[in-house]
Amino acid sequence: MNALTDRADDRWDDGLIARSRPRVADDDWPATGDEEGDEALVRAVSGAGSDGGKSPSPPLSPEAQALRVRLDALRQLIGLSRTRILDGKTLAEAGRILDEAAARRGLSAQHTVVAIAGATGSGKSTLFNSLAGVQISETGLRRPTTAAPIACSWSDGAAGLLDRLEIPGRLRRRPRETSECEALRGMVLVDLPDLDSAVGAHRDHVDRVLALVDAVVWVVDPEKYADAVLHERYLRPLAGHAEVTFVVLNQVDRLPGESADLVLDDLRRLLDDDGIALGEHGEPGATVLGLSALTGEGVGELREMLGQFTQEKGAATRRISADVDKAAARLRPLYVSDGHAGPEIGETARAEFEDRLAEAVGAYAAGLAAERAWRRNAGKACGTPWLRLWRWYESRRAPRSLAGLAALAAIGRSSTAGEPPVEEEVTARQRVEQAVRTVADEAVRGLPDPWAQAVRETAVRGAEGLPEALDEIAVTLGAAVSVPSARPPRPSWWPAAVLAQAAMTLLQIYGGLWLAGQIVGVVEPSLMPPVLLMVAGIVGGPLVEWACSIGARGPARRYGQDAERRLRQAAAGCGRARVLEPVAAELLRYREVREQYATVAKFSTARQ
């Protein structure tokens, strides 16, 4: 515990009163009537402000309004991604930033919390006391001197902010009341333990408070300004917080001649290597200056800068914006890839997917079978009676032939086995799986890995029952269009063809009867007419059948194509419902979160 509490007067044994800084000129202190007034030059701020650190919210600045939009987008982004992003640690970090932003925005916007951080021996506690105008933080040769964060507030109403920093009331102070205090009104200054302390609890205090304050004053000295711990653990990770960063080179009184300028130039170089933008030539960035907290050289300039910085009342907004920028940079691999900006399933991929499903259900073969069935029925209807009689005879005696026995055996196998052969089933399933993999690969092209995996999982889930559904379509609709017993619709010219075929048959019969009558002597002999009639009927019947077969090609082809199209559409509809639509919905959700991420990261997807 700080020795400050051990030296307090018994009447103030709670450690809330800061001691006067030794050897201060009389004209620097306000006149007091007694000793107790001298001791109470600086009063505590524990519980100061009846609002507990909260005050009425002023109108939002454009920067604050933009931050609110980004925070809302980040909240929606996390909600939409929580069940789809595997990197829960990154989302948890973004959620923590949201929580901290909400907590800070719920507290006083009239106060700016500034932390003073530095390594051992850098003189940060001396600078803290110099800014406060009174010795608040213990200084000395003992290391570490500061064991816990100590806060000094220049106005009331900061209790809620200090509660958030977990700074107890006994470590809350008020500065000396001088004419310079008005310029710093609204600032809450926090002196942190050494960031390179050998005590782990001290470093934990530093890390915890640095994640919550609005701005940081980094105090370095000529010997340790290039310390690797400072740059690699703190400055480099916080490079995006340059606008709320002050880097102070302390103890410049120890540097002779132009050495201070040379060290400052080297410090700026190191900060530039860390990626920290420097606020030079009117550009936003970190402030770098040299001073001596012991002699007071440059302290007034720093006080003026901090006063102007505090009066702007934009530090909290800038800090949260920088935190959101950092979260957006970490989230970028989850939402942005080098592929095209708007992933979707292209028409070519859709067509190939539907073709593979049609191949799996045998749509092309079913169309050919339907075409053959239509032409077969046309041949039956338009063929000669003698040919149809011969076909009927062949069908009656077919079971006795080797081909007929084979056909019966095939029928028996198909009736006893309700499922297709294992080889055919495996082939069809492999075709379906290949189709799903292909369309999923097309859909995820250009997607970040987590979303690509989510899309593939969606496609796989949709394809689980797809082969069985396609089998059912092939059994029902495919059999209906391809079995020989199905009766395709007949064209309008079929009755005329049947009448012509009947006429040819009648000519043959009439000519035969006429010729037979001449042979038996019933009819007057005249050989040529009956022979011509018979020849006309015999030749005309096949000619009619040939003409009908020619005329049946077009309708048969259209009928087969229609059957193939119906089967293809049924398979495509099943594939769309089970695979394409869920994948498209997942891609739509990705585009939504991509837009939200663009809002969070302050750029549009068109620029990517």
RODREN-708358 format. One line per field, with one value per residue (C-alpha): x, y, z. Coordinates in Angstrom, 1 decimal. Example, Ala and Ser with C-alpha at 12.3 -4.5 7.8 and 13.67 -1.06 7.14 Angstrom:
xx	c(12.3, 13.7)
yy	c(-4.5, -1.1)
zz	c(7.8, 7.1)
// end
This chain:
xx	c(0.0, 1.2, 3.0, 0.6, -2.0, 0.5, 1.4, -2.1, -3.3, -5.3, -8.4, -8.1, -6.9, -8.8, -6.1, -8.4, -6.3, -3.2, -0.2, 1.1, 4.1, 7.2, 9.0, 6.3, 6.4, 3.9, 2.4, 1.5, -1.0, -4.2, -4.3, -5.8, -6.9, -5.4, -3.3, -6.3, -7.0, -3.4, -3.8, -7.1, -5.7, -6.7, -9.9, -11.0, -13.4, -14.7, -18.4, -18.2, -21.2, -24.6, -25.2, -22.7, -20.7, -23.7, -24.9, -27.5, -26.3, -25.5, -26.4, -24.3, -21.6, -21.3, -18.4, -20.5, -23.4, -21.2, -19.8, -23.3, -24.1, -20.9, -21.7, -25.2, -23.7, -21.2, -23.9, -26.0, -22.8, -22.1, -25.7, -25.8, -22.4, -22.5, -23.9, -21.7, -18.3, -16.0, -13.6, -15.5, -12.6, -12.6, -16.3, -16.0, -13.4, -15.7, -18.5, -16.3, -15.6, -19.4, -19.9, -17.1, -18.4, -21.9, -20.5, -18.5, -21.3, -23.5, -21.2, -20.3, -19.5, -18.2, -15.1, -12.0, -10.1, -6.4, -3.9, -0.2, 1.8, 5.5, 8.3, 10.2, 12.1, 10.5, 9.2, 5.5, 4.5, 6.5, 4.7, 1.4, 2.1, 3.4, 0.1, -2.0, 0.1, 0.5, 2.2, -0.4, 1.5, 4.5, 7.8, 11.2, 14.1, 12.3, 10.9, 8.1, 6.9, 3.3, 1.5, -2.0, -3.7, -4.3, -6.8, -7.1, -10.2, -10.5, -14.3, -17.2, -19.3, -16.5, -17.3, -19.0, -15.9, -13.6, -15.8, -15.5, -11.7, -12.0, -10.1, -11.1, -12.2, -9.0, -7.0, -9.2, -7.8, -8.5, -5.8, -4.7, -7.2, -5.3, -6.1, -4.8, -7.4, -10.2, -8.4, -8.3, -11.8, -13.4, -10.1, -9.6, -5.9, -4.8, -1.3, -0.6, 2.0, 5.1, 4.3, 7.6, 7.1, 8.4, 5.1, 2.5, -0.4, 1.0, 1.1, -2.4, -3.5, -1.8, -3.4, -6.9, -6.9, -5.4, -8.3, -10.8, -9.3, -10.1, -6.4, -2.9, 0.2, 3.2, 6.2, 9.6, 13.1, 16.3, 17.6, 14.5, 12.6, 13.4, 12.5, 11.1, 8.5, 7.0, 7.0, 6.1, 3.5, 1.9, 2.6, 2.5, -0.8, -2.3, -1.1, -4.6, -5.2, -2.8, -5.4, -5.7, -2.0, 0.6, 4.2, 6.3, 10.1, 10.8, 14.0, 15.2, 17.1, 19.6, 20.4, 23.0, 22.8, 20.9, 20.8, 17.1, 16.1, 18.1, 16.4, 13.0, 13.7, 14.8, 11.6, 9.5, 11.2, 10.5, 6.9, 6.6, 8.1, 5.4, 2.8, 1.7, 0.6, 2.2, 0.1, 2.3, 1.4, -2.2, -2.8, -4.5, -2.2, -0.1, 1.5, 5.2, 7.0, 9.9, 9.7, 11.1, 8.7, 11.3, 12.2, 8.8, 10.2, 7.5, 4.9, 2.9, 2.8, 1.5, -1.0, -2.3, -2.5, -4.4, -6.7, -7.6, -7.9, -10.3, -12.4, -13.1, -14.9, -14.3, -11.6, -14.1, -15.6, -12.2, -11.0, -14.1, -13.8, -10.2, -11.3, -13.9, -11.3, -9.1, -12.0, -12.8, -9.3, -9.4, -12.8, -11.7, -10.6, -14.0, -15.9, -13.5, -11.6, -9.8, -12.7, -15.6, -17.6, -21.0, -20.8, -23.7, -24.6, -24.1, -26.4, -23.8, -23.4, -27.2, -27.5, -24.7, -26.2, -29.6, -28.0, -26.2, -29.5, -31.3, -28.6, -29.0, -32.7, -32.2, -34.2, -32.5, -33.0, -36.6, -37.1, -35.8, -38.0, -41.0, -40.1, -39.8, -43.1, -44.8, -43.3, -44.2, -47.8, -47.8, -46.5, -49.2, -52.0, -50.7, -49.2, -50.8, -53.2, -51.1, -48.0, -50.0, -51.4, -47.8, -46.7, -49.6, -48.6, -45.0, -46.1, -48.2, -45.3, -42.5, -42.4, -41.5, -38.5, -35.1, -35.6, -39.0, -37.7, -35.0, -37.6, -39.7, -36.6, -35.9, -39.5, -39.2, -36.1, -37.6, -40.7, -38.8, -36.2, -37.9, -34.6, -32.2, -28.9, -26.3, -23.9, -26.6, -27.6, -24.0, -23.4, -26.5, -25.6, -22.1, -23.5, -25.7, -22.9, -20.6, -23.3, -23.7, -19.9, -19.6, -22.3, -21.1, -17.5, -18.9, -21.0, -18.1, -15.7, -14.6, -16.0, -13.8, -13.1, -15.6, -18.5, -17.3, -17.5, -21.0, -22.2, -20.7, -22.3, -25.7, -25.3, -24.3, -27.3, -29.7, -28.2, -28.7, -32.1, -31.7, -30.8, -33.9, -36.1, -34.7, -35.2, -38.9, -39.2, -37.5, -39.9, -43.1, -42.7, -40.0, -42.0, -45.1, -43.4, -41.3, -43.2, -44.5, -48.1, -48.5, -50.7, -49.2, -51.7, -52.4, -52.1, -55.1, -53.9, -53.8, -57.5, -56.9, -53.9, -55.9, -58.6, -56.0, -54.5, -58.0, -58.7, -55.5, -56.5, -59.9, -58.3, -56.3, -59.3, -61.5, -58.9, -58.3, -62.0, -62.4, -59.5, -60.8, -64.2, -62.6, -60.8, -63.9, -65.8, -68.3, -67.0, -66.2, -62.4, -60.5, -57.1, -55.6, -58.2, -58.1, -54.3, -53.9, -56.2, -54.3, -50.9, -52.2, -53.3, -50.1, -47.9, -50.1, -50.2, -46.4, -46.3, -48.9, -47.0, -43.7, -45.3, -46.8, -43.4, -41.9, -44.7, -44.4, -40.8, -41.5, -44.3, -42.4, -39.3, -41.4, -43.2, -39.9, -38.4, -41.5, -41.2, -37.5, -38.3, -40.9, -38.5, -35.7, -37.9, -39.0, -35.4, -34.3, -37.2, -36.1, -32.5, -33.5, -35.7, -33.1, -29.8, -29.8, -32.3, -30.7, -27.3, -28.7, -30.2, -26.8, -25.2, -27.8, -27.0, -23.4, -24.1, -26.1, -23.3, -20.8, -22.8, -22.8, -19.1, -18.6, -20.4, -18.3, -15.0, -16.1, -15.8, -18.1, -17.9, -17.6, -14.2, -13.0)
yy	c(0.0, 3.5, 5.2, 8.1, 6.4, 5.9, 9.6, 11.0, 12.9, 10.8, 12.8, 11.7, 8.2, 7.0, 8.3, 10.7, 13.9, 14.5, 16.2, 19.5, 19.4, 20.5, 23.7, 25.5, 29.3, 31.0, 33.0, 29.7, 28.6, 30.2, 31.8, 29.7, 30.5, 27.6, 24.4, 22.3, 24.4, 23.9, 20.2, 20.3, 22.2, 19.2, 17.4, 13.9, 13.1, 9.8, 9.9, 13.4, 14.2, 13.1, 11.6, 8.8, 9.8, 10.1, 13.4, 14.4, 13.5, 16.5, 16.5, 14.0, 15.3, 14.0, 11.8, 10.4, 9.8, 7.9, 5.9, 5.0, 3.7, 1.6, 0.1, -0.8, -2.5, -4.3, -5.6, -6.9, -8.3, -10.4, -11.5, -12.7, -14.4, -16.1, -19.4, -19.4, -18.2, -20.7, -18.2, -17.5, -15.8, -13.0, -12.5, -12.5, -9.7, -7.7, -8.3, -7.1, -3.9, -3.4, -3.9, -1.5, 1.1, 0.8, 1.2, 4.2, 5.9, 5.4, 7.5, 11.1, 12.5, 15.7, 14.0, 12.7, 9.9, 10.2, 7.6, 8.3, 5.1, 4.4, 2.2, 2.1, 5.3, 7.3, 9.9, 9.5, 10.0, 13.2, 14.4, 13.4, 15.5, 18.4, 18.4, 18.2, 21.0, 18.9, 15.7, 13.0, 10.0, 8.9, 9.4, 8.1, 5.8, 2.7, 0.6, 0.1, 3.2, 3.3, 0.0, 0.8, 3.3, 6.7, 9.1, 12.9, 14.6, 18.3, 18.4, 16.6, 13.9, 11.4, 8.8, 6.4, 6.5, 5.8, 3.0, 1.5, 1.7, 0.0, 2.7, 2.8, 6.0, 6.2, 6.6, 9.4, 12.9, 16.5, 18.8, 22.0, 24.9, 27.3, 29.5, 26.7, 24.2, 25.7, 24.8, 21.1, 21.0, 17.7, 15.8, 12.7, 11.8, 8.3, 7.4, 3.8, 1.4, 0.6, -1.3, -3.3, -4.0, -7.3, -7.6, -9.3, -7.6, -4.2, -5.1, -6.5, -3.0, -1.4, -3.7, -3.4, 0.4, 1.0, -0.9, 1.5, 5.0, 7.6, 8.6, 7.7, 9.8, 7.5, 8.8, 7.7, 8.7, 9.1, 5.7, 3.5, 5.2, 2.4, -0.4, -3.5, -4.1, -0.6, -0.8, -4.4, -5.0, -1.6, 1.0, -1.3, -3.0, 0.4, 2.0, 2.7, 4.8, 7.5, 10.3, 9.7, 9.1, 11.4, 10.4, 12.5, 12.3, 13.2, 14.3, 16.4, 18.5, 15.7, 15.9, 18.5, 20.8, 19.4, 15.9, 16.3, 17.1, 14.1, 11.8, 13.1, 12.5, 9.0, 8.5, 9.7, 7.2, 4.4, 5.4, 5.5, 2.0, 1.0, 2.2, 5.1, 8.2, 11.4, 14.5, 16.9, 19.6, 19.7, 16.0, 13.8, 11.6, 11.1, 14.1, 13.9, 16.4, 16.7, 18.0, 17.8, 17.1, 17.9, 21.4, 22.2, 22.7, 21.8, 20.8, 24.0, 23.1, 19.6, 21.0, 23.3, 20.4, 18.3, 21.1, 21.7, 17.9, 17.7, 20.7, 19.1, 16.2, 13.8, 11.6, 8.9, 8.8, 8.6, 5.9, 3.7, 4.4, 3.2, 0.1, -0.6, -0.1, -2.7, -5.1, -4.6, -5.4, -8.6, -9.5, -8.8, -12.4, -13.6, -11.4, -10.3, -12.4, -11.8, -13.2, -11.4, -9.0, -10.7, -14.5, -16.2, -19.4, -18.6, -19.7, -22.0, -23.7, -24.0, -25.6, -28.0, -29.0, -29.6, -31.6, -33.9, -34.5, -35.2, -37.7, -39.2, -39.8, -41.0, -38.2, -38.6, -42.4, -41.9, -39.4, -41.9, -44.6, -42.4, -41.5, -45.2, -46.0, -43.2, -44.6, -48.1, -47.1, -45.3, -48.4, -50.5, -48.1, -47.4, -50.8, -53.3, -55.8, -58.7, -57.2, -56.6, -60.2, -61.5, -59.4, -60.7, -64.2, -63.6, -62.2, -65.3, -67.7, -65.4, -67.2, -70.4, -68.8, -68.2, -64.4, -64.7, -66.8, -64.2, -61.5, -63.4, -63.9, -60.2, -59.5, -61.9, -60.3, -56.8, -58.0, -59.6, -56.9, -53.6, -51.6, -51.0, -52.9, -51.9, -50.7, -48.4, -47.1, -46.3, -44.6, -42.5, -41.5, -40.6, -38.4, -36.6, -36.1, -34.9, -32.4, -31.1, -30.7, -28.9, -26.4, -25.8, -25.1, -22.6, -20.9, -20.5, -19.1, -15.8, -16.4, -16.3, -19.7, -19.7, -18.7, -21.1, -23.9, -22.8, -22.9, -26.3, -27.6, -26.2, -27.9, -31.3, -31.1, -30.5, -33.3, -35.9, -37.0, -35.9, -39.3, -41.0, -38.1, -38.5, -42.2, -41.6, -39.2, -41.7, -44.5, -42.5, -40.0, -41.8, -45.1, -43.2, -41.7, -44.7, -47.9, -49.5, -49.9, -46.1, -44.7, -41.5, -39.0, -39.7, -36.9, -35.8, -37.5, -41.0, -41.8, -40.9, -43.1, -45.9, -45.5, -45.5, -48.6, -50.2, -49.2, -50.8, -53.9, -53.9, -53.5, -56.6, -58.6, -57.4, -58.1, -61.6, -62.4, -61.2, -63.3, -66.3, -65.9, -65.9, -69.1, -71.0, -69.5, -67.4, -64.2, -63.5, -64.0, -60.7, -61.2, -57.7, -55.7, -58.0, -58.3, -54.5, -54.1, -56.6, -55.1, -51.6, -52.9, -54.9, -52.0, -49.2, -50.7, -50.6, -47.2, -45.8, -47.4, -45.9, -42.4, -42.7, -43.6, -40.6, -38.4, -39.9, -38.9, -35.3, -35.9, -38.8, -36.7, -33.9, -36.4, -37.8, -34.3, -33.3, -36.4, -35.7, -32.1, -33.1, -35.5, -33.0, -30.2, -32.5, -33.4, -29.8, -28.6, -31.2, -30.0, -26.4, -27.0, -29.1, -27.6, -24.4, -22.4, -23.1, -22.3, -19.1, -18.1, -18.6, -16.4, -13.8, -13.8, -13.4, -10.4, -8.9, -9.3, -8.1, -4.9, -4.6, -5.2, -2.5, -0.1, -1.2, -0.9, 2.5, 1.4, 0.0, -3.4, -1.7, -0.3, -3.9)
zz	c(0.0, -0.7, 2.1, 1.7, 3.9, 6.7, 6.9, 6.9, 10.0, 12.4, 11.6, 8.0, 8.5, 5.5, 3.2, 1.3, 1.8, -0.3, 1.3, 0.2, -2.1, -0.2, -0.9, -2.7, -2.9, -0.6, -3.4, -5.2, -2.5, -1.5, 1.9, 4.7, 8.2, 10.1, 9.8, 9.0, 6.0, 4.8, 5.0, 3.1, 0.1, -2.0, -1.1, -2.1, -4.8, -3.5, -4.1, -5.6, -7.8, -6.7, -10.0, -9.4, -12.5, -14.8, -16.3, -18.8, -22.3, -24.5, -28.2, -30.1, -32.4, -36.0, -34.8, -32.0, -34.3, -36.7, -33.8, -32.8, -36.3, -36.2, -32.8, -33.9, -37.0, -34.9, -32.6, -35.5, -37.1, -34.0, -33.7, -37.3, -37.1, -33.7, -35.0, -38.2, -37.2, -35.7, -34.3, -31.1, -29.5, -32.0, -31.6, -27.9, -28.1, -30.3, -27.8, -25.0, -27.0, -27.3, -23.6, -22.7, -25.2, -23.7, -20.2, -21.1, -23.0, -20.0, -17.9, -17.9, -21.3, -19.6, -18.3, -20.0, -18.3, -19.0, -17.8, -17.2, -18.0, -18.1, -17.2, -13.9, -13.2, -16.1, -13.7, -14.4, -10.8, -10.7, -13.8, -12.2, -9.1, -11.3, -13.3, -10.1, -8.4, -5.3, -4.2, -4.6, -5.9, -3.9, -5.6, -4.6, -5.4, -4.1, -7.0, -7.6, -6.0, -7.3, -6.3, -7.4, -9.7, -8.1, -9.6, -9.5, -10.8, -11.6, -11.3, -9.6, -11.2, -12.0, -9.4, -11.9, -14.1, -11.2, -10.1, -13.6, -13.2, -9.8, -8.0, -4.3, -2.6, -0.6, -3.8, -5.3, -5.1, -6.1, -7.4, -5.8, -6.5, -8.8, -11.7, -14.0, -12.7, -14.9, -18.1, -16.9, -15.6, -16.7, -16.7, -14.6, -14.4, -13.3, -12.3, -13.1, -11.6, -13.6, -16.8, -16.4, -12.7, -11.4, -9.5, -11.6, -9.9, -10.9, -14.6, -14.3, -13.0, -16.0, -18.6, -17.0, -16.7, -20.2, -21.7, -20.1, -20.1, -22.8, -23.5, -22.4, -21.7, -22.2, -20.2, -21.3, -20.3, -22.3, -21.2, -21.8, -24.5, -26.9, -24.5, -26.3, -23.6, -24.1, -27.9, -28.5, -25.8, -25.6, -28.3, -31.3, -30.5, -29.7, -32.9, -34.0, -30.9, -32.0, -31.7, -28.0, -27.4, -25.9, -25.8, -23.4, -23.2, -19.6, -18.0, -20.9, -18.4, -18.2, -21.9, -22.9, -25.9, -28.9, -27.5, -26.5, -30.1, -31.3, -28.9, -29.8, -33.5, -32.7, -30.6, -33.5, -35.8, -33.4, -33.1, -36.9, -37.0, -34.6, -37.0, -34.9, -36.9, -35.5, -35.2, -37.1, -39.6, -38.4, -39.1, -36.5, -34.6, -31.5, -29.7, -29.0, -26.8, -24.4, -20.9, -17.4, -14.7, -12.1, -13.3, -14.9, -18.4, -20.9, -18.3, -19.0, -22.7, -21.8, -19.4, -22.2, -24.6, -22.1, -21.3, -25.0, -25.4, -22.4, -23.5, -26.9, -25.0, -27.9, -26.4, -25.3, -28.8, -30.4, -28.1, -28.7, -32.5, -32.3, -30.4, -33.1, -35.8, -34.0, -33.7, -37.4, -38.4, -36.4, -37.9, -41.4, -42.2, -41.2, -43.7, -46.4, -48.9, -52.1, -54.1, -55.8, -53.6, -54.1, -54.0, -55.6, -57.5, -61.2, -63.9, -65.3, -62.0, -61.6, -65.0, -64.4, -61.0, -62.7, -65.5, -63.0, -61.1, -64.4, -65.2, -61.7, -62.3, -65.9, -67.5, -70.9, -70.9, -69.8, -72.7, -75.2, -73.8, -74.0, -77.6, -78.5, -76.8, -78.9, -82.1, -81.1, -80.5, -83.8, -85.6, -84.0, -85.0, -88.6, -89.4, -91.8, -90.2, -91.4, -89.6, -86.4, -86.6, -86.9, -83.9, -81.9, -82.8, -81.9, -78.5, -77.9, -78.6, -77.1, -73.7, -75.5, -77.2, -75.6, -75.8, -74.2, -71.4, -70.8, -70.8, -68.2, -66.1, -66.2, -65.2, -62.4, -61.1, -61.3, -59.5, -56.6, -56.2, -55.4, -55.5, -58.3, -58.4, -55.8, -58.5, -60.1, -56.7, -55.7, -59.1, -58.8, -55.2, -56.3, -59.0, -56.6, -54.1, -56.9, -58.1, -54.6, -54.1, -57.4, -56.8, -53.2, -54.5, -57.0, -54.3, -51.8, -54.4, -53.0, -49.5, -46.3, -44.8, -42.0, -44.3, -47.0, -44.4, -43.3, -46.9, -47.5, -44.4, -45.5, -48.9, -47.2, -44.9, -47.8, -49.8, -47.0, -48.3, -51.9, -53.5, -51.9, -53.1, -56.6, -56.5, -55.7, -58.6, -61.0, -59.8, -60.1, -62.8, -64.7, -64.9, -66.0, -69.1, -70.1, -69.6, -72.8, -71.4, -71.2, -73.9, -75.3, -76.9, -80.5, -83.1, -85.2, -88.4, -86.9, -87.7, -91.4, -91.4, -89.9, -92.5, -95.3, -93.9, -93.7, -97.3, -98.4, -96.6, -98.2, -101.6, -101.0, -99.8, -102.6, -105.2, -103.7, -103.7, -107.3, -108.4, -106.5, -108.1, -111.5, -110.6, -109.6, -112.5, -110.6, -112.1, -115.7, -116.2, -116.2, -114.6, -114.7, -112.5, -109.4, -109.7, -109.8, -106.8, -104.8, -105.8, -104.9, -101.5, -100.9, -101.9, -100.4, -96.9, -96.3, -98.0, -95.6, -92.7, -93.9, -94.3, -90.8, -89.4, -91.1, -89.8, -86.3, -85.8, -85.0, -82.5, -80.9, -80.4, -78.9, -76.7, -75.5, -74.9, -73.0, -70.8, -70.3, -69.5, -66.9, -65.2, -65.4, -63.9, -61.1, -60.2, -60.5, -58.2, -55.6, -55.9, -55.6, -52.5, -50.7, -51.8, -53.9, -51.9, -48.5, -50.0, -51.5, -48.2, -46.5, -49.2, -48.7, -44.9, -45.7, -47.9, -45.1, -42.6, -45.2, -45.4, -41.6, -41.6, -44.2, -41.8, -38.9, -40.8, -42.4, -46.0, -48.6, -50.3, -53.7, -52.6, -51.8)
// end
